[in-house]
């Protein structure tokens, strides 16, 4: 039995590792940091699973998988792969029962049925939940099951290590990874018969962003370098209500859209409830529409002097301490106590990357033995992810990847031991920028030139800036001593996010239409037919090709 290597320890990675082990594989879980805290947290690090309060599953009376499929495809502006959508929606229903088997107790109504919450774009309340911190509880039961499998010798955790390269044998099949220790910069080879990339992707090439700052599109960069294709990178979702906070950890963090269903209203500096002028659904429109509405208020000068609009919570603030206890904790720590404020400073925050590595319904990429799940994969959400589908996706496809990787590796040769191959050494250029400086410039520039509202002029400007940032990234200055290893990690973040940003901007320039989260002010209409764009690396250069869904 060959070893399955899982890269990432969030919801997608843990579900993949557990499923692979439960299907007989020997598993090595490789992670930059293992999130072992037993306390709910919202921090600059920590997987997105921790921060999600509900996920969609068609388990309520009157709901159906077919309705979930239809809402997902309509919400994705028909850019989704229909086969993947069907896999998601069927798997989400099964997921509820799998998690219950692991000890999770979802909220139930007085009749004992699953309680559900609404999300924008869903035709019926479909979000199953537990308090408003379902993701924390999911991470807890997954971590408990992980501990059992580790104790049984079926999973080995290699923590504090970052995957840097996917290795392939002479036949092109995956046979392991190269990795680097985060603190010591020691390099190693980890042999394996299959690799699952479940690192969490991330929209952290933007600021503000709701993404954990340790999410830096590692899996997309690793997959591309290994020969896999990526799709739909121009589709990046902005969550409309990100906090504008002076507390850096919470700047860009999410205010759940469920508050808008409870009566919270969006107001500009003139006190106008402006969303009704952008869409008749007002605050209850889909995330892309509300994000664009807020972004326009900001760029057209109708925001407050602090560059944000206001979310008036006077009608629902009393609900927050009991109905949304995790949000209550976040708001207090971010400087907005719902007991004493009537509005929150908000602006759109980069939230979710719909594009990613091209996969099929088995979570296989185009490279034999290489799988992808969660935000590292693309094609499921189309042009716009429905709220509540992100956590469903990462767990459903994490399980699928683990199951199929275990089956594929069953007949492959056993893997060898981890081998240390030296230490990482990077040149340092006198007078060069620090990685942190270039990364911050990248994030700010992407928000204003390739954000919720795009134009050819802005995107072309961003391409020019990317060339400059790439040149600066080639001449970085590193410190010595205790900070050196951290700067090397930031430099790797920068390299991967520059690549992901180029994919986003080039894809957005080619898409001369507006669809879902991708909005072109110079091409405001949606084309009659969807044509997707995929990219691959050929001799170090991105090569683009159109595709159409066949299902």
Beta strands, then each sheet from edge to edge (+ up, - down):
strand 1: 3-7
strand 2: 26-31
strand 3: 54-56
strand 4: 116-117
strand 5: 127-129
strand 6: 155-159
strand 7: 161-168
strand 8: 174-181
strand 9: 186-191
strand 10: 194-197
strand 11: 230-231
strand 12: 236-243
strand 13: 265-267
strand 14: 309-312
strand 15: 343-353
strand 16: 356-358
strand 17: 370-372
strand 18: 377-378
strand 19: 419-423
strand 20: 532-538
strand 21: 541-547
sheet 1: 6+ 2+ 1+ 10+ 17+
sheet 2: 3+ 5- 4+
sheet 3: 7+ 8- 9+ 19-
sheet 4: 18+ 16+ 11- 20+ 21-
sheet 5: 12+ 15- 14+ 13-
end
